[in-house]
């Protein structure tokens, strides 16, 4: 069956998934080649005008050192409740831009940055996606179970939902 979505629609689906799944695993690689992942919340999801995904971070951390040496990053988003999964690869850049920090600021970030958006310890990560792959499975356990039972009875593999790759 041909894929009915074009690349613009796939990119929009990726943007919506980033928006809907509020936490990702943010993976970097150190100088020895060891990968490090940590949960992070995007401060701003990508838009059709700007695919940058923005994060707050402390200015001096192993993560920022790793990105300064090698800007290749993997973001993994997962929502078992909705059976949505997304993997994004791209480049990350650590920067300070107080005006952008103010624009992205939410009071929830004060837990990590008590001095607010002008904190000297606050930096931005600008993640620029290059490739995305997503899996969008049947949304409820009942639909998934129905597909599984149908597959057992017909001998045909279950339809696993949509899987697509898209470049940015």
N, C-alpha and C positions, 0 to 999 in steps of 0.2 A: 504494500500500500504506500503510495507516495506521500511524502511529508508535505502537509498543506501550509506550513508556516515558512515565511521567508526570513532572511537574516535579521531584518529590522524588527520583526515580530519576536524572534528568539531573543534579541538583545533586550527588548522591552520586558519579556518574561523574566530574564535574568535580573533586570532592575527591580522588578516587582518582588522577586524572591528575596533579594537583599533587603528590601524594605520590610517584608513580612517576617523574615527570620532575623530576630534582633541580635543574635550573638553568632560569632563565627570563631573557628580556630584559626589563628593567625600564625603561619609557620614561616620561620626564617632558617638560615643555615649559617653555622659558625665557620671559622677559618679551617677547622679540622674536618669539615664536611658533615658534622652532626647537626641534625635538624631539631629545632626547638619549636614547639607549638604552645600557644596560650590562648585562652578565651578572651575575645575583645568585642566590644560593641561599636559598630560604625556610628559616627556622629552625624553623618549625612550619606544617604544612598545616592547612587548614580542617577543622573537625569539624561534625557535625550540630548540636552545641550552640553552636558559635562559628565563623562562617565567616571570621574574620579570618585573614589570612596574615601571618606575622611575619617580619621581616628585621632583621638587624643592619646598622648603617651607622656611619660616622664622624659625629660630632655636627655638624661644620661643613664642608660640602662644597657644591659647586654644586647637587648633587642635592637636598640638604636645603633649600637656598634656594629652588629651583624648586618643591618641594612646599609650602613655607610660603606662597608666592605663589599657587600654583594646585595644589590637591590632586588634580586629575584625573591618573590614571596608567593606563597600559596594560601588562599583563603578557602576554608571549608565550612559551608553552611548546612545545617541538618535540622529538619523538623519531622521527627517520627510521627507526631500527631497527624500531620497532613500528608505524610509520605513524600515530602519534597526534599531533594538533596541537590546541592550546588557546589561545584569546585571552580575556583577562579585562579588563574595564574597571571602574574604581571610584575610590574616594577613598583617599588615603594621608595619614597623620598621623605626623609625627615627634615622638617623645616620649622621655623618660627615666623608667624605672621599674626601679630596681636589682633589686628582687625578681623582676620578670618576666624581666629579663636573666639572672639566676641560674637561673631555671627553664628558660629556653631554651638556656642555655649548653652548648656542646660543645667539647671540646678542639681540634677542628679550627679553631675561630674564633680561637684564640690566635695564629695566623699574622698576622692583621690587627689583633688587639687583644691585644698581649703582656701587658698588665697585667690581663687577665681580665675577668670580667663586671662588675666594679666600676669599670673604667676610666672616667675622666672624658670621654674622647673617644668612648665607645661610646653610641650612641642606638638606639632601636628605631624601625622603621617598621611601623605597623599599617595594612595594606592591607585595605580593606573592599570586597569585590566587589559590583558592581551588576548587571553583565551578563556572560554567558559564551557563547562559541560554540566548539564543538569539532568535529573531524573525526576519526573513528575508522575507518581504512581496513583492508582485509584485512591480516592481521598478518605474512604472509611473502611473500617475492618470488615464490615458486612459486604461491601463491594469487592474487596480483596478476597474474602472467603468464597463468595459466589464465583469469581474468576478461577480460583483454585479448584473448587468442586467441578466446575464445568470442564476444566482441563483434564482432571482425572477421568471424567466420564467420556470425554471425546478423544482422549489421547493426544490432544494438541497442547502445546505449551501455553501457559496463561499469558495474556497480554499484560506486560509489565508496566504499562503506561508509556509516557513519552520520554525519550532519551535523545538529547541533541547537543551538538557542539556548535559554538559560534565564536568568531573572532571579533575583536573590538578595534 
